């Protein structure tokens, strides 16, 4: 199922948090060879995990991590603005209606339905928080995944070639995209809304106030 948790809530979910940060190390350091920091516990974490981000997490029936992604409002610190603004001609992206999504991670052996479920969770965040667009940094391997899910970004800038290509892209919230991703994830609209309501209730005005 989809879980929506702030960083400050992860201490209450030790198994889910433990397996998420270890799966991030497996994906980003071991499989992709990124230059990321992994601590003595085997966790991959960076400075943005300390900003109380909102995590969208697929939780397996045994309570472990199946996949996840991380969201931060662009009005505060973000990876795009702090480290990749050169791909945007030096311009920062800051808007209460644009959030950043990073650390899209799939556990080993996770299938395409989990990837689609995470994108669905991102759509629910956009709908519930009044977020019009989402910006993120992605590498070349993600292009295939986005095409498979049916949620491709508009590319704002890129560097490198082939497998080493890094891009900044932006996604716009569109209700028709949600319907398509629901189908790909094999999840009903009612169930997705139930998971979202478990985390936030049904009063989006208060959520927009917190996000800003």
N, C-alpha and C positions, 0 to 999 in steps of 0.2 A: 504494500500500500504506500501511497505518498504521504510523507510527513513534511510539515513546514515548521522549522525550528530556528530560533535565533541562537547565535553563538552562546549567549548567556544561559540557554536552556540545555546545552549539551551535557552538562554535568549530571543532569537527571536521566540521561540516556547513555550510560557508560559503554555498553556493548555496541550500540549503534555508532557512537562517536569513535570508539577504538577501531572498529573495522573500517569506517570511512577514511580516517586519516592514514591507516595502513594501506588501504587500497589506493589512495592517492599516491603514496610513495611507490607502490608497485607499478602504477600506470605512468606517472610522470618521470620518475627517476630510472626505474629498472627497464620499462618497456620502451619509452620514448627517448630516454637519455637526456632529459632536461637537466639543467644546472639548478636544482632545487635543494633546499635544506631539509634534511631528515634527521630527527633527534634520536636520542638513545632509546626511546620507546618504539622507534620505527615509524613515527608520524611525520607526514609531510604537511607542514604548516608554514604560512608566511605572515607578514605584518597585517594583512587584510583580515585574517581570521581573528585578530584582536580588536576589530572595529565593530563587533557584534553584528555580523552580517546575517541575512536571512538565508538559510539553507533549505533547498528543496531536495528531499532524500527519498529514494525508493527503499523501503524497509522490507526485507524478506520475512517469510513466516516465522523463521527462527530468531528474528530480532536483529539480524546482521544487515550490513550495508549492501545494497545491490547496485546503487548508482546515486550520483548527487551533482548538484550545481550550487553556486553561491551568488547571492545578489547583494549589491550595495547601491544606495542612491548616489547619483553623480554629483550631488551638492557637497559631498564629503570626499575623503581620500578614495581614489580608485586606481587600479592598475593602468587603465587606458591613459588617464591624464598624467600619472606620475612617471610611467616608463615607456609609453608608446605614442606620446603626443607628436613625435617626429613623423609618424605615419599619417598625421592629420595636419600637416604643414604647420606644426607648432601650435595649433588651436586646441583649446581645452573644450571638452563636452561637459557642460554643466546645465542641468535643468531638473526641476522637481518632477518632470514627467518622463525623464529618461533615467533608467537604472543600468548598472553594469552587471553582466553575468560572467563569471569566471569559474575555473576549476571544474569543468564538465568532466566527470569521472564515471567510468563503468567498472564494476567489480569484475574480476576474471570470470569468464564464461557467461557474463550477462548477455542477454539477447537483445534484438532490435526493439522488442516491445518495451523494455526498460528504458532505452534511449528515448523512445517516443513518449513514454510516461513522464520523463523529466521535462521534455519540451512542453507537454501538456501542463505540468506544474508551473512552468514559466508563464504560460498563457493565463493560468488562473491567478497568478500573482499580478499580471498586468491588468486583468479585468477587475480584481478586487481592490487593488491599490490605486487605480486610476493612472497606471503607467502606460503611456502611449507607445514608447519605444524602449528597446533594450540594446545596449552596445556591448561588444565583447571582442576579445582577441582570440584568434584560433589559428591552428596550423593546417597544413594541406590535407592531412588525413581526415579532418572533420568535414571537409567539403562533401565527401561521399556520404557520410552519416546524415548531414543536413538534407541532402537530396533524397536519401532513402526515407527520411521522416516526412519530407515535404515542407520543410521550414528553412528556406535559404535566405541568408541576409543580403543586404546591399553592401558591397565592399566599399569602404571609405579610403583605404590605403593599404599597400602591401610592400613587403621587402623580401628578398631572396627568391630562389627559383626551385622548382621541383618539390621534393619532400621537405626542403628547408624553408619553404615559403610561409611567412607569417603575415596575417592580415588582421585589420580591424574592420568589423562589420556591424551593421545596425539592423535590427529586426523591428518592424512595426506591428503593433497588435491589430489583428483582424479577426473578427468573429468567425469568418469562414475557415480560417486556418485552424481554429480550435476544433471545429467539427471534423476536419480531416485528420488531425492528430489523435482525437478520440478514437477514430476508427482504426488507425494504425496501432495504437496502444492496446486495443481491445478492451477499453474501459467505457462504461456508460457515463453519460453526462451527470446523471443523478449520483452515481458513486463518487465521481470526481468532486462534485459540489459538497458531498458529505464529508470527504476527507478535508476539504478546505475549511468547512464550517467547524470541524472539530478543533482546528487550530485558531481560527479567528472569529468565529461566530458569523453573523450575517449583517454587520453594520460597517460597510466599507468607508463611510465618512471618517470614522475614528482611525481607520487604518491609514488613510491618506494623510491625516494630521501627524501620525507617528512617523510615516515615511519621509515627510518633508523636514 
